[in-house]
Amino acid sequence: MTAPGRRSSTFSRLLRHGFIDPSAAERLLESGELTPVRNDPVLLDALGATADPDLALLGLVRLVEAQPDHTARRELLDTLIAAKPLRDRLLGVLGASAALGDHLARHPHDWQALVMYEPEDLHPGVEEFERGLDEATDPVSLRVAYRRCLLSIAARDVCGTTDVAQTAAELADLATATLRAALSLARAAAPEDAALCRLAVIAMGKCGGHELNYVSDVDVIFVGEATDGADEQKAVRAATRLASHLMRICSETTVEGSIWPVDANLRPEGRNGPLVRTLSSHLAYYQRWAKTWEFQALLKARPVAGDIELGEEYIAALEPLVWQAAERENFVPDVQKMRRRVVENIPAAEIERELKLGPGGLRDVEFAVQLLQLVHGRGDTSLRSGTTLDALGALASGGYVGRTDAVQLDEAYRFLRSMEHRIQLFRLRRTHLVPEAEEDQRRIGRSLGLRTDPVAELSREWKRHAAVVRRLHEKLFYRPLLDAVAQLAPGESRLRAEAARERLVALGYADPASALRHLEALASGVTRKAAIQRTLLPVLLGWFADSADPDAGLLNFRKVSDALGKTPWYLRLLRDEGAAAENLARVLSAGRLAPDLLLRAPEAVALLGDGDGGTGGLEPREREHLEQEILAAVGRSAGPEQAVTFARGVRRRELFRTAAADIVASYGTEETPVDADQGELVELVGGAVSDLTAATLAGTLRAVVRAGWGDTLPTRFAIIGMGRFGGHELGYGSDADVLFVHEPRDGVDEQEAARAANTVVEEMRRLLQLPSTDPPLLIDADLRPEGKSGPLVRTLTSYEAYYRRWSLVWESQALLRAEPVAGDEDLGRRFIDLVDPLRYPAKGLAEDAVREIRRLKARMESERLPRGADPTLHTKLGRGGLSDVEWTIQLLQLRHGWAEPGLRTTRTRRALAAACGAGLISEEDAATLDEAWVLATRVRNAVMLVRGRAGDTFPSHGRELAAVGRYLGYGDGHVGDMLDDYRRTTRRARAVVEHLFYGA
């Protein structure tokens, strides 16, 4: 029995050596199996040096117990104490891998495999591994032999004898030897098949790149040919049977586990294509049908098993196609799509722990290196390595990547791969998730040499390296462009001019020569401005490249910078406020409208920052605040033209604010991905533009009255918003539909009052359309009684007389949108009281009125749709478009507004919700109409943002159409999906209209 004092001393020693459960460790050390060595200090020191001393000790006890007899136990223990290299390897493996500990307990003689490779022959190759697998005569013995070889690789890895790159290469060599052994077993089982065909196994992915993980699918492609005199079809079938057998041997799970899955899904047509093809069939597929990612995958192709001569022929035939991939028409959209898909497919609950696919993960480095290889490897054969770190080194040597950047990425990649290896080694399971348990993180940290506080140090180092990788597109792809044009520090590796042009083409710039000139103008020189630009441009170039028109984004940025470059706050804003630079990049590359508005007054770029509680930030300002600002300026102005110039300047600034907010919300940012509700965005734009228009009209009216009549106009005067204006649904390019109403003041002659009112209207229209750097505001009064033939302004009494005697049903429908927007508030309210009985008629519409509305709608559909326009894509008059939805809702308002107060609104979506709430329309139909109306409105807004002019149909120009797609949330290459979705949504809406409006 152990004395208490000695137990306390042993307990303390175990704690100092890193044991988490000293009590359990003490019991294991006291067990009979370790009696000969329990007091040897060498053993305790060696256990304390492992990743998990508790796990290593338990594994050692199990291994000793598993020895067949006393002699074998003694041999193991004597060797353990006497031979330091073996001791470090064995305990290192046992402390890092529970799975290999299980293997040694099942196969207790395999510990002797750790003596195989002494210092003079540390790095076995394929031939050595093939000798290690020679004894395998069936799939089970092959798995055992594979684990024995894996044991030797892991031992050298955890002891630091090999670095992570050499370990990955050895794992790939072991995989090569295993594929050869498995193919030999398959051939031996079917000699008649083997005689018919030549079969080459092409390694892809990490195995092909000589950088395999401990546990990973081994990606392969099979190539088959007939032997001399054999029928080709029979030969391919025979090769397919051999390939299938090979895959089963490696993939099937027994008590020994599986080796690894053999994955052939990178073959032409993926899992839907034939498992084995002839070389000519492969070549025909890649020449005609292959996608860009398939050529990217071929970067790592390497013949490893079977008929190596046939494999070499395969590589030689396809290699020229790989290095032409960057010239493909859809190269940039394809690679951008792949990059986004990586992160999009990660479950939200795992993204923070995803070591491979997450932001700043291994895939980011591999993807960027491969992209640079495809771009520059066409003319530089030194870049054509399938191994990530070798390719990165070649990119640095060739000046395509800065040396410092390459070193940092090399270190980050090695650290992340080492983490990945240690995570997988523990259970020999295929995973890239960093475990959440502290004991697992502790083991990983200690295995990487982090001993002071393994968990905290591991987290800190992981985050540090991931941060380096997150900047890889700046580090690898964009900064060398500046090195090419900015004449930076002497001796620094710079990208050649031709290589810089190639890279801009690969990024999607249509005019790389102009782009290079812009970069040179922005980044050259030794001024502080140039230095800050050089810091900003790498990131901005990436954001521009993520748009439909990178060239426009860069050109617009140069224009803004030329205008504001000497302003001290401008570059400071972009450098110091995280959101400002990305917001600016999104706005400048999303179309014409927002950049045009900004370039007319570049100081509005300040709105793109975090906001200052005043006019800063992108939150739309309330109408009350806008009116206060405009009316205060009118009061200070020397005349109406100066006053309205200021009002139009406010309108231009606020239009830019709204457009920028809309673009940023639609595109999203790196910090804030797109999650905005589409209906909310439509209401944001419609409400902001409508409020802005009302405030502009109010200011213009005040300026005109003040200039002509002082404080008081001879007649009360009100402006009634109509159409989308009255419905708070104006778009960026909408005119202001209005009615003008006046009422002579007491004692004022009616003709004098009428002349004053008409003068006000004419002067307002003139001032708001004067040639200016600010966009005009067009006033449209065609919805007035008698239309263009009627008087521009009427008294309230005249309106009453007209509506009482002559009003038509379409005018009642138009008045559903009537709402006072400016001028005399009391007069505006009395106008609404006047028209309410017309637009919400008591007991609803008579049947003849309903028929008239339906007749007018049908006539409009047949006569007003522009010639040649596609009725399935016209947002206003097309099938299921704005007109369809609005007329349907307005018919419900006319028929039921008298009884349902919720229908008495000028706003389309509110009226639709009220109709649904009142049971006049089903929830499903209401949702269908709402979706179509919101989508059509979004398309109209997108067209205006992209083209800078209003339009009711999708653009025909490719880049403009792609830009509309990006605004609507469709990635590159998905324009067809966008049009299909629009047609599908509006087709469903039209079916509801047929039922509800036409009664079909």
Salt bridges, closest charged atoms under 4 A:
GLU30 OE1 - ARG38 NE 3.95
ASP45 OD1 - HIS17 NE2 2.82
ASP78 OD1 - ARG74 NE 2.91
ASP88 OD2 - LYS84 NZ 2.49
ASP102 OD1 - ARG62 NH1 2.69
ASP110 OD2 - HIS103 NE2 2.77
ASP110 OD1 - ARG148 NE 2.82
GLU128 OE2 - ARG131 NH2 3.85
GLU130 OE1 - ARG180 NH1 3.45
GLU135 OE2 - ARG148 NH1 3.31
ASP157 OD2 - ARG422 NH1 3.09
ASP163 OD2 - ARG414 NH1 3.39
GLU170 OE2 - HIS123 ND1 3.51
GLU170 OE1 - ARG156 NH2 2.71
ASP173 OD1 - HIS210 NE2 2.96
ASP193 OD1 - ARG241 NH2 2.79
GLU211 OE2 - LYS300 NZ 2.60
ASP217 OD1 - ARG430 NE 3.72
GLU256 OE1 - ARG106 NH2 3.39
GLU256 OE2 - HIS107 NE2 2.78
GLU269 OE2 - ARG277 NH2 2.25
ASP307 OD2 - ARG198 NE 2.75
GLU327 OE2 - ARG378 NH1 3.58
GLU366 OE2 - LYS206 NZ 2.69
GLU366 OE1 - ARG363 NE 3.78
ASP405 OD1 - LYS475 NZ 3.51
ASP410 OD1 - ARG414 NE 2.57
GLU420 OE1 - ARG417 NE 2.94
GLU420 OE2 - HIS432 ND1 2.81
GLU436 OE2 - ARG353 NE 3.86
ASP440 OD1 - ARG443 NH1 2.99
GLU461 OE1 - ARG464 NH2 2.82
GLU461 OE1 - HIS465 NE2 3.72
GLU474 OE2 - ARG479 NH2 2.64
GLU498 OE1 - ARG501 NH2 2.83
GLU502 OE1 - HIS376 ND1 3.49
GLU502 OE1 - ARG378 NH2 3.72
ASP546 OD1 - ARG340 NH1 3.13
ASP546 OD2 - ARG586 NH1 3.27
ASP546 OD2 - ARG966 NH2 3.47
ASP549 OD1 - ARG959 NH1 3.54
ASP562 OD2 - ARG558 NE 3.71
ASP576 OD1 - ARG575 NE 2.77
GLU582 OE2 - ARG586 NH2 3.37
GLU627 OE2 - ARG623 NE 2.94
GLU629 OE1 - ARG621 NH1 2.61
GLU629 OE1 - ARG653 NH2 2.87
GLU641 OE2 - ARG766 NH1 3.49
GLU654 OE2 - ARG621 NH1 3.82
GLU654 OE2 - ARG653 NH2 2.70
GLU654 OE1 - ARG657 NE 2.75
ASP662 OD1 - ARG938 NH1 3.42
GLU683 OE2 - ARG909 NH1 3.09
GLU729 OE1 - ARG724 NH1 3.94
GLU729 OE1 - ARG817 NH1 3.25
GLU743 OE1 - ARG716 NH1 3.93
GLU743 OE1 - ARG830 NH2 2.61
GLU763 OE2 - ARG766 NH2 2.73
ASP774 OD1 - ARG652 NE 2.89
ASP782 OD1 - ARG784 NH1 3.91
GLU786 OE2 - ARG794 NH2 2.34
GLU819 OE2 - HIS728 NE2 2.55
ASP826 OD1 - ARG829 NH2 3.94
ASP826 OD2 - ARG830 NE 3.03
ASP836 OD1 - ARG839 NE 2.86
GLU847 OE2 - ARG895 NH2 3.54
GLU852 OE2 - ARG855 NH2 2.72
GLU861 OE2 - LYS857 NZ 2.53
GLU861 OE2 - ARG990 NH1 3.06
GLU863 OE1 - ARG859 NE 3.21
ASP870 OD2 - ARG983 NH2 3.21
ASP884 OD1 - LYS857 NZ 2.46
ASP884 OD2 - ARG990 NH1 2.82
GLU886 OE2 - ARG724 NH1 2.78
GLU886 OE2 - ARG817 NH2 3.62
ASP930 OD1 - ARG909 NE 2.71
GLU931 OE1 - ARG988 NH2 3.47
ASP952 OD1 - ARG940 NE 2.78
GLU960 OE1 - ARG947 NE 3.61
ASP972 OD2 - ARG340 NH2 3.66
ASP977 OD2 - HIS974 ND1 2.54
ASP981 OD1 - ARG984 NH1 2.58
GLU994 OE2 - ARG990 NE 2.99
